[in-house]
């Protein structure tokens, strides 16, 4: 399936950046850019993420807001959704003590924001997964994984910060691809919960192994 093939590039790019322990620079933020992105996204499912479509949606000079062209446009769109997810999570608050369930809430919040833009998101994924996109897919995924953890209230640092975000890629991507392919919310939740359960089990095994005393050689 094309979406699954595209996902390999997304996760690989994100994994490489995480191993470098560095987040890509956040795209420029402005009310004008955000307004232009919302306007284009409402049509991008039909028109695609093109500069002519941007001008038609947000005004004849809207292309000046995105001098980097289509790749910059889609990176800024993904960042806008990340910021909206973070805003909604902060606004809603949560008394949930389990970090994994706060991660679950963040993922579902992000997908809920995108629900009205599913066709546009399909086009965006196809576009940034192209070799001509200059690594945009990896940068987008890296920022999104980090923002999900931030929205969940994670305060990890160092190696744990990196491994948590790499692990989340294996949880988020199957749920995202399921949603992207047209699955309903119940199906997406089952895929997401399966991934979270798998990660928790791996974590439990690691804790058990790390707690065992190391046998000394005779």
Secondary structure, DSSP 8 states (H G I E B T S, - for coil): -HHHHHHHHHHHHHHHHHHTT---------HHHHHHHHHHHHHHHHH-S-HHHHHHHH-TTGGGG-TT-HHHHHHHHHHHHHHHHHHHHHHH------HHHHHHHHHHHHHHHHGGGHHHHHHHHHHHTSGGGTTHHHHHHHHHHHHHHHHTT----HHHHHHHHHHHHHHHHHHHHHHHTT--HHHHHHHHHHHHHHHHHHHHHHHHHHHS------
